Amino acid sequence: MTPAAAKETDVNGTNGSADTKGASVVVNAIAVLRTFTADEPLLGVTEIANRVGMHKSSVSRILATLEQENLVERDPETRRFRLGLGLIAVAGPLLAEMEERRVAYPVLRRLTEQTGETSALMLWNGDEAICVEQIASHHQIKHTTPLGARYRDAMSASVQVFLSTLPAERVRELLRSGTITFPGMDDAGLAAYEARLQEVAGRGWAENYGESSMDEVGVAAPVFDHRGDVVAVVLIPAPRFRVSRERLEGLAESCVAAAAQVTSRLGGRAVPAS
């Protein structure tokens, strides 16, 4: 091997190692950011380290860098971390260009005015439903779905709608792996849930009447694109004490109508309910 070739090999090897290390740092930083949720917005270094499986010193260094960029911030009283406003600057261009979100916004506003309850637009991320838009209820007591909130509960109305569009094998994989949380993971429970998803697909909307949270109800309906594929879900979450079974049906009708409006604004076509 010539000296030049040897030098080239050394350089490539060094760069490859550096690239791998750099990629690892990015992956670890993303893992740290993903530990924050709407339910647990404040986390300490030890909590984060336990969840991502990293040493506390490594997590501290990552958090220090993220804090410099305003991607996380410290609570002045507890000294624990929360997501920072810098993330909005990062996500803003994506949200602004997201067609479903832009098209759905005026429809969601009218839906909240009509029903008096919170309305939201959910997208599917392969194994979870994510909130990308929300119009909060004017009521003092209300249920909200914060932007970026992720849902993996099998009984969540939006998750039901998305799962009802997937092949049965994929649904079983998500349930059995625990990616989608489901309490009744036996043969009978799985069969009953699959039948429920078929019903959701057939009638065109899903309900969650205090099944994932005792205090909350939800109805959700699919939004379709021009191919007839489900690309989003319109969701109405509400406090259970304010929604009788009869009112739930009315909310479902309003939700389905709003989803149809978003579908039409996207130039989509709904698949007729069976």
N, C-alpha and C positions, 0 to 999 in steps of 0.2 A: 504494500500500500504506500502510495506517495505521501509526503508530508502534507500536501494540499488536501488530499483525500482524507487523511487522518484528521486534519484540522476541521474539515467540513463535517466529518462524522461526530467529532467532539462537540462542535457548535450545535448540530442538530440534536444531539442527545441532550445537551444542556437546555436548549429551547423547549424540547419536548417535556423535560422534567418541570421547567418553569410553567409551561402551559398547563400541565396537569395540576400543579400546585395552585395556580391561579383559579382554575376551574373549580377545584375543591373548596377554595375560600368562598367563591361565589355561591356554590351549592349550600355551604354551611350558613352563610348569611341569609339566604332565602329560607332555609329551615328555621332559623331563629325568628324571622319575621312571621312565618306561618304559625308560630305557637300562639300568637295573640288572636283572640276571638271576641265576638260581641259579648259572649257570656263571661269571659275572663280577659278584660282589656288591660289589666294591670298584672304584671308578672315580675318576680324577682330573678336574679341571676341563677340561683340554685334551682328554682322551678324550671326555668328554660333549659338549663344544662341537663336536668333529669329527662326532660321530654325529647330533646334532640340527641341524647346519648353522647354529649361532649363534656370535656373538663370545664370547670367553672372559669378557669383562667382564659381559656380559648373563647368562651362565650363573652366574658368581660371585654376582651379585645374587640370582638365583632361589634358588641353593643357600643363601645366607645367610638368606633368608626361610623356606625349608623347614626349615632347621636350628633356627630360633627356635621353630617349631611342632613340633619333634621328628619331622618327617617324614623327615629324613635326619640322619645323624650322622657325625662324623669319626672315622676310625681314629686312635688316639692316637700310633701309631708312624709310619705312612706318611702321615698327614694327608690321605689319600684319603677319599672319601665312601662311605657305605653307606646303605641304607634304614633309617629309624628306627622305633622301637617305636610312635611316634605313629600310624603307618599302621594298626596293629592296632585302635586305638580307632576309626578311621574305618571300617574294613572289618568290625569286629566285629558291629554290628547286622545287616549284610547276611548275613554268614555264619550268624549265629544264626537268621535267618528263612528261610534257604535250605532248602526242604523236602527236596530230594534229599539234601543233606548230612546233615541231622538224621536222616532215615530210614535212610540208608546206614551211619551210624556203627557201630551194634551189629553189623551184618552184616560190615563190614570187620574189626572186632575178632575175630569168630569165624573169618573167613577167614585172617587172619594166624596165629591160634592153630593152625588146622588145617594150614596149609601150611608155617609157619615162615618165610614170606617176607613182604616188605612188600606191603601192599594200598593202593589209592588210588581215589578217585572223581574222574573227569574230566568237565568240562563243555566244550561247544563254544561258541566266541565268534565264530562266523562265518568265521574263517580260521585258527583255532588251537585246540588242546586245552589246557585250563587245569586244574591240580590244585586242588581245593577241600577235599579231606580226605585224610588219610593215616594209616595205622597202620604204624609201622616194624617191621621184622623184629627178633627178639631176637638174631640172629646178629651176631657182631662185624664180619664182612665182609658188607655188604648194599648194596643199591641203594635209595635213597630218592627220593621225588618231592616236593620241598618245596612247601608251600602257595603258590599263586600262580605256580608254574613253568609256563611256556608251551612247547608243543611244536608245531613246524611241519615236522618231518621226515616225509616221505611214508612212510617205513618204520616209524615209531613205531606200535606196536600200536593205541594209542588213536586216533591220527590215521586209521589205516586203517579202523577201525570207523566213525568219523564220516563219512569220505569215501564209504564204501560206501552211505550213505543219501542222498547228494546226486545230482542229475542229472549225467549224463556231461559236459554242457557246462560246468557249474560246476566240476567236478573239473579239466577241461582248462584252464579259465581260471586256477585257483589254481596249477596246476603250471607252465603256460607263463609266467605273470607272475613266478614265483619266490617267490610268497607262501608256498607249500608247497615246501620244497626237495626236489628229486628229481634224482638223478644221471643217470638214463638218458633224458634228454629228446630222444629221436628217435622216429620213428613206431613202430618195433618196440618200443622200451622203453615207450612210452605204451600201446600195445596190450596188452603183457604186464601192465602195472600195472592197467589197467582190468579185465583178466581176473581178476587177483588180488582186486580189490575185489568182483567178482561172486562169487568163491569165499567171501570173508569173509561177504558177505550171506547166502549159501546155507547155510553151516555154522553161522553164529551166533557166531563168534569170530575174532580175528586174532592172528597171532604175529609176533614180531620176534626172530629167532634170531641176534643179533650183527650185524644189518644196518645199524643206525644207530650202534651202538657195539660194538666187538669184544668188550668185556668184559661186555656186558649182554644179557639176553634179556627178553622181555615177552610176556604174553598179555593180551588185553582182550576184554570181552564187553559188549553193549549193554544199557542199562536203558530200558524203554519206559513211556510214560504211558498214560492211559486211551484215547487215540486210536490207540495203536499206533505212536506216533512215538518215535524215540530221543531221550531227553532227557539222558542221561548214559552214562558208560562206567565199568565196574569194571576196574581194571588191576592186574596182578601183575608188578612188575619184580623181577629177581633176577640175581645174578652168574652168568655163563655157566658157570664152572667147576663150579658146583653143580647144574646142570640138564642132564641128558642129554636126548636126543630123546624117550625114553620118558617121563621125568619131565615134560617139557613138556606131553605129552598129559594127564597127570594134573592139572597145574596149570590147564590149559585147562578141564577138566571142573569143577574146583572154582570157577574164575572164572565160568563160565556159570551154575552153580548159585547162586552169590552174587548175580549180576546178576538172576537170576530172582526171588530173595527180595526184592531191593530193588524190583523191578518190582511184585511182589505187595503190598509194604508201601505203595507209592505208589498202589495201586488201579489199576495199569496192566495191560495185556495184551500179551504178547509176540506178535510176528508169527512164525508157525511157519517154521522153517528149511526150505528146499527141498532 
